[in-house]
């Protein structure tokens, strides 16, 4: 499954409603882009169509319909009189999304960017992101999360890729220069390719838990040197039992 960054509504041209904007109503929003009548969606009674810059389920005249599928476009035109295509696209999108998640989860013992990319397309992305990494090890999963969602991801000098993060760790501990495999992570994370999807959240908060004292100290120094706001490293172990 592929994913595309959410459109910037403010960058899209204003659209005049053709007629009777009150004939449209939002039933249920499905996108992060807000569905606002006359701004990001509207309809034309005469042509029995509606337009949308967001995604969700709408009332268009007497029709209860889905519009904004498949995801990835900045603008949609949907027919109110017959919405079988929109409904089928919604059904296909949901089925494809679930199938992709199941395929990814079956092989997530050492999760890759492909796993995270597939999850982005479905449920991960929010305007305010919080990531809890239990067993942070050398920090690569935190770095990959930041590469996907942090606003500074494409201009970062120390964590824009996993190879850059390896170099940061090597600068802090000479052992990793002579023994790079020690700093590569148990899943060979330092060789993971940069993510193919970037979706910048307006705020990112990360809590990385690492019980090993030396690894915790290394991670704390590394994220401090990288100057990443919102990352807290905890020397602690966690359990799912009380």
ZIQUI-V239372 format. One record per run of one state. SS is the DSSP state (H for helix, E for strand, L for the rest). FROM is the first residue (numbers start at 1). TO is the last residue. Records with the same first field share a line. If there is no record, write none. Layout:
BEGIN
SS = FROM-TO  FROM-TO
END
This chain:
BEGIN
L = 1-8  12-18  20-20  30-36  38-40  45-48  53-55  61-62  68-75  80-83  107-107  111-112  125-127  135-139  150-161  173-174  179-179  184-188  192-202  210-212  227-230  235-242
H = 9-11  21-23  84-106  108-110  113-124  140-149  162-172  175-178  180-183  189-191  213-226
E = 19-19  24-29  37-37  41-44  49-52  56-60  63-67  76-79  128-134  203-209  231-234
END
